[in-house]
Amino acid sequence: RVHDNPALDAARRSAARVYPVFVLDPRYLRPDPAAPSPGSARAGVARVRFLLESLRDLDARLRRLGSRLLVLRARDDVSDAVCAALKDWNIGKLCFESDTEPYALARDKRVTDFAAASGIEVFSPVSHTLFDPAEIIEKNGGRPPLTYQSFVATAGEPPKPVMEKYSELPPIGDTGGYELLPVPKLEELGYGDLSQEYIPPFRGGETEALKRMRESLQDKEWVAKFEKPKGDPSAFLKPATTVLSPYLKFGCLSARYFYHCIQDVYRSTKTHTKPPVSLAGQLLWRDFFYTVSFGTPNFHQMEGNKICKQIPWRENGELFVAWRDGRTGYPWIDAIMIQLRKWGWMHHLARHSVACFLTRGDLYIHWEQGRDVFERLLIDSDWAINNGNWLWLSCSSFFYQSIIEFTPQSHSERSTTPTETTSGISSQC
Ligand SMILES: Cc1cc2nc3c(=O)[nH]c(=O)nc-3n(C[C@H](O)[C@H](O)[C@H](O)COP(=O)(O)OP(=O)(O)OC[C@H]3O[C@@H](n4cnc5c(N)ncnc54)[C@H](O)[C@@H]3O)c2cc1C
């Protein structure tokens, strides 16, 4: 993105030539004909499409400022492509947003090791989240806060976004030896004739993200009264929440900018809801999961994960596939899973319903299996948030004493708040 991007800001200030680079990663983009639905092994086609739209928009925004996006295609390891470009273009300073996902940490370490060995200066600010997860863990005595309340108490106020408006950016430097390709089309990545059914109603990109955010925040009363558990998960034409998650995931929208715009709305209203249910409270949930995931070894699995209850889940391939493919026979569950496959986005409470159904509520199947399906198909697929919510919903971590049951039939009829009981794990089937 161009707004609130401290890495871009630093690059712009340090050099007369700036190379804005995005590397296409085959790990996520190489089509896999054997996958259960169109896409690669790790990303459904709706998310691949969203990414390409976001890159095209970023390129257009950079061009308006006298620059452009340089799209590199990695053959295998993204870090190799970055290191080659650093060397070939004789780069003096590398600026990139830090990323706490284990895959990204390992990738970025390979690049920063290369930069250190080559005398290249590195600037890698924390700007994907409101806070720096490492700082919060340090403030909390070296451990991540494990409750939302303690997280909020430790975190305080997030830094202000960098909101300087640029009239131009430095031009790109010499790219000798590199063929400058435009952002590829889906077909150019090897995706054949795709049915229209995999086109979600949300277009990728910073332009769309800012428009969507402004439209949501225009309704000040809606923002002031926002209470997450009260939204209607079956509202499709006008979703009950902002649908900004895919834009936050891909960095098209800055979480800090969004947070501060919400605060501006709060200042102009007499009263407003508070965390955890408020709109600003949702962004704090995001940071909560980022912080816990960063400070918890093996956060993404049951084994070796100290905060995860060890549960003897059942193996049942047939039931799992029925759930994944929307063939359980429960219309509410099946509709949500079909929405996942086609759009890659569902309301939070709809996600609750199907996650609860797969795990402790009904099928008693391992949360990691459900997590994998979400991870591949969601357009907002996010390592920290997805794992955190699956840990939560399967009663494996954060929340074990009281059970919220989502009856697969009556929940859809009411379509609002879940039934709460404290009865322990029960089956609805
Ligand atoms: C099983 C399960 C898996 C999930 N996987 C993901 C995922 O991979 N990626 C993802 O972004 N969200 C995930 N969520 C959280 C949540 O459902 C989505 O963030 C939300 O529905 C996105 O819609 P929105 O942008 O309209 O949210 P809004 O209600 O408008 O909230 C604004 C922003 O706050 C953040 N947010 C909202 N709810 C949560 C939450 N519970 N935890 C953390 N951050 C939150 C998101 O960034 C969101 O865009 C998951 C939830 C469940 C139950």
Ligand as a Chemical Component Dictionary entry (heavy atoms), coordinates in Angstrom:
data_LIG
# 
_chem_comp.id                   LIG 
_chem_comp.type                 NON-POLYMER 
_chem_comp.pdbx_formal_charge   0 
_chem_comp.three_letter_code    LIG 
# 
loop_
_chem_comp_atom.comp_id 
_chem_comp_atom.atom_id 
_chem_comp_atom.alt_atom_id 
_chem_comp_atom.type_symbol 
_chem_comp_atom.charge 
_chem_comp_atom.model_Cartn_x 
_chem_comp_atom.model_Cartn_y 
_chem_comp_atom.model_Cartn_z 
_chem_comp_atom.pdbx_ordinal 
LIG C1  C1  C 0 -12.637 -20.484 12.955 1  
LIG C2  C2  C 0 -12.322 -19.059 12.587 2  
LIG C3  C3  C 0 -11.281 -18.774 11.704 3  
LIG C4  C4  C 0 -10.961 -17.452 11.376 4  
LIG N1  N1  N 0 -9.944  -17.197 10.483 5  
LIG C5  C5  C 0 -9.613  -15.918 10.162 6  
LIG C6  C6  C 0 -8.577  -15.631 9.251  7  
LIG O1  O1  O 0 -7.891  -16.518 8.724  8  
LIG N2  N2  N 0 -8.314  -14.320 8.958  9  
LIG C7  C7  C 0 -9.022  -13.290 9.530  10 
LIG O2  O2  O 0 -8.753  -12.122 9.225  11 
LIG N3  N3  N 0 -9.998  -13.547 10.419 12 
LIG C8  C8  C 0 -10.328 -14.819 10.757 13 
LIG N4  N4  N 0 -11.326 -15.051 11.667 14 
LIG C9  C9  C 0 -11.839 -13.929 12.474 15 
LIG C10 C10 C 0 -13.085 -13.214 11.941 16 
LIG O3  O3  O 0 -14.099 -14.142 11.641 17 
LIG C11 C11 C 0 -12.796 -12.353 10.731 18 
LIG O4  O4  O 0 -11.696 -11.507 10.971 19 
LIG C12 C12 C 0 -13.989 -11.440 10.391 20 
LIG O5  O5  O 0 -15.160 -12.227 10.200 21 
LIG C13 C13 C 0 -13.672 -10.649 9.155  22 
LIG O6  O6  O 0 -14.754 -9.906  8.745  23 
LIG P1  P1  P 0 -14.757 -8.324  8.841  24 
LIG O7  O7  O 0 -13.541 -7.764  8.218  25 
LIG O8  O8  O 0 -16.077 -7.889  8.298  26 
LIG O9  O9  O 0 -14.683 -8.096  10.425 27 
LIG P2  P2  P 0 -15.079 -6.821  11.316 28 
LIG O10 O10 O 0 -16.042 -7.308  12.345 29 
LIG O11 O11 O 0 -15.490 -5.672  10.471 30 
LIG O12 O12 O 0 -13.736 -6.510  12.103 31 
LIG C14 C14 C 0 -12.701 -5.634  11.638 32 
LIG C15 C15 C 0 -11.393 -6.378  11.610 33 
LIG O13 O13 O 0 -11.060 -6.862  12.913 34 
LIG C16 C16 C 0 -10.356 -8.098  12.814 35 
LIG N5  N5  N 0 -11.134 -9.147  13.490 36 
LIG C17 C17 C 0 -12.465 -9.267  13.592 37 
LIG N6  N6  N 0 -12.805 -10.365 14.315 38 
LIG C18 C18 C 0 -11.646 -10.928 14.687 39 
LIG C19 C19 C 0 -11.333 -12.080 15.452 40 
LIG N7  N7  N 0 -12.261 -12.862 16.013 41 
LIG N8  N8  N 0 -10.024 -12.398 15.612 42 
LIG C20 C20 C 0 -9.051  -11.611 15.093 43 
LIG N9  N9  N 0 -9.289  -10.517 14.364 44 
LIG C21 C21 C 0 -10.578 -10.181 14.159 45 
LIG C22 C22 C 0 -10.262 -8.432  11.326 46 
LIG O14 O14 O 0 -9.015  -8.006  10.853 47 
LIG C23 C23 C 0 -11.388 -7.621  10.738 48 
LIG O15 O15 O 0 -11.227 -7.276  9.395  49 
LIG C24 C24 C 0 -11.690 -16.392 11.979 50 
LIG C25 C25 C 0 -12.741 -16.678 12.854 51 
LIG C26 C26 C 0 -13.067 -17.999 13.148 52 
LIG C27 C27 C 0 -14.196 -18.275 14.098 53 
# 
loop_
_chem_comp_bond.comp_id 
_chem_comp_bond.atom_id_1 
_chem_comp_bond.atom_id_2 
_chem_comp_bond.value_order 
_chem_comp_bond.pdbx_ordinal 
LIG C1  C2  SING 1  
LIG C2  C3  SING 2  
LIG C2  C26 DOUB 3  
LIG C3  C4  DOUB 4  
LIG C4  N1  SING 5  
LIG C4  C24 SING 6  
LIG N1  C5  DOUB 7  
LIG C5  C6  SING 8  
LIG C5  C8  SING 9  
LIG C6  O1  DOUB 10 
LIG C6  N2  SING 11 
LIG N2  C7  SING 12 
LIG C7  O2  DOUB 13 
LIG C7  N3  SING 14 
LIG N3  C8  DOUB 15 
LIG C8  N4  SING 16 
LIG N4  C9  SING 17 
LIG N4  C24 SING 18 
LIG C9  C10 SING 19 
LIG C10 O3  SING 20 
LIG C10 C11 SING 21 
LIG C11 O4  SING 22 
LIG C11 C12 SING 23 
LIG C12 O5  SING 24 
LIG C12 C13 SING 25 
LIG C13 O6  SING 26 
LIG O6  P1  SING 27 
LIG P1  O7  DOUB 28 
LIG P1  O8  SING 29 
LIG P1  O9  SING 30 
LIG O9  P2  SING 31 
LIG P2  O10 DOUB 32 
LIG P2  O11 SING 33 
LIG P2  O12 SING 34 
LIG O12 C14 SING 35 
LIG C14 C15 SING 36 
LIG C15 O13 SING 37 
LIG C15 C23 SING 38 
LIG O13 C16 SING 39 
LIG C16 N5  SING 40 
LIG C16 C22 SING 41 
LIG N5  C17 SING 42 
LIG N5  C21 SING 43 
LIG C17 N6  DOUB 44 
LIG N6  C18 SING 45 
LIG C18 C19 SING 46 
LIG C18 C21 DOUB 47 
LIG C19 N7  SING 48 
LIG C19 N8  DOUB 49 
LIG N8  C20 SING 50 
LIG C20 N9  DOUB 51 
LIG N9  C21 SING 52 
LIG C22 O14 SING 53 
LIG C22 C23 SING 54 
LIG C23 O15 SING 55 
LIG C24 C25 DOUB 56 
LIG C25 C26 SING 57 
LIG C26 C27 SING 58 
# 
